[in-house]
Amino acid sequence: MFRFIGHLIIVGVALWLTSLLLPGMHLGEGDGTILGQVLTVAGIALIFAIVDAIVKPILSFFALPLTCLTLGLFMLVINALMLLLTAWVAGLFGLPLEFDSFWWALLAGVIVGILSSIFEAILGVDGDRDRERA
């Protein structure tokens, strides 16, 4: 449970930093208070985690031939599609996450993936799995 919460916090921070870096990604704009922005980012991170846990494995399975054909580069497209799906679902809940185009979502997927990996390595969130197996 703590690993899931840690992963949620890391993804939320990665999404927030990515939205600061990319002018084509709009996350939580218009919320006046800091608490409102934090809750918006937390809600979007939760939606992203659910989409990433449920939809991405199914889509990755069916796209496996194309992923192999492109030597894994199609996973970047799948990550962008997961971000676009997250933006759509977040919009249904009134949470502002928008991308100006597919290409901004593709670049955001790359940056979120890199930042999440760096933060997880620094904080050792994925390292807990190794200790549980031992």
Secondary structure as the mmCIF struct_conf table of DSSP 4:
data_model
#
loop_
_struct_conf.conf_type_id
_struct_conf.id
_struct_conf.beg_label_comp_id
_struct_conf.beg_label_asym_id
_struct_conf.beg_label_seq_id
_struct_conf.end_label_comp_id
_struct_conf.end_label_asym_id
_struct_conf.end_label_seq_id
HELX_RH_AL_P HELX_RH_AL_P1 PHE A 2 LEU A 21
TURN_TY1_P TURN_TY1_P1 PRO A 23 GLY A 24
STRN STRN1 MET A 25 LEU A 27
BEND BEND1 GLY A 28 GLY A 28
TURN_TY1_P TURN_TY1_P2 GLU A 29 GLY A 30
BEND BEND2 THR A 33 THR A 33
HELX_RH_AL_P HELX_RH_AL_P2 ILE A 34 PHE A 62
TURN_TY1_P TURN_TY1_P3 ALA A 63 ALA A 63
HELX_RH_AL_P HELX_RH_AL_P3 LEU A 64 LEU A 69
TURN_TY1_P TURN_TY1_P4 THR A 70 LEU A 73
HELX_RH_AL_P HELX_RH_AL_P4 PHE A 74 LEU A 92
TURN_TY1_P TURN_TY1_P5 PHE A 93 GLY A 94
STRN STRN2 LEU A 97 PHE A 99
BEND BEND3 ASP A 100 SER A 101
HELX_RH_AL_P HELX_RH_AL_P5 PHE A 102 LEU A 123
TURN_TY1_P TURN_TY1_P6 GLY A 124 GLY A 124
BEND BEND4 VAL A 125 VAL A 125
TURN_TY1_P TURN_TY1_P7 ASP A 126 ASP A 126
HELX_RH_AL_P HELX_RH_AL_P6 GLY A 127 ARG A 133
#
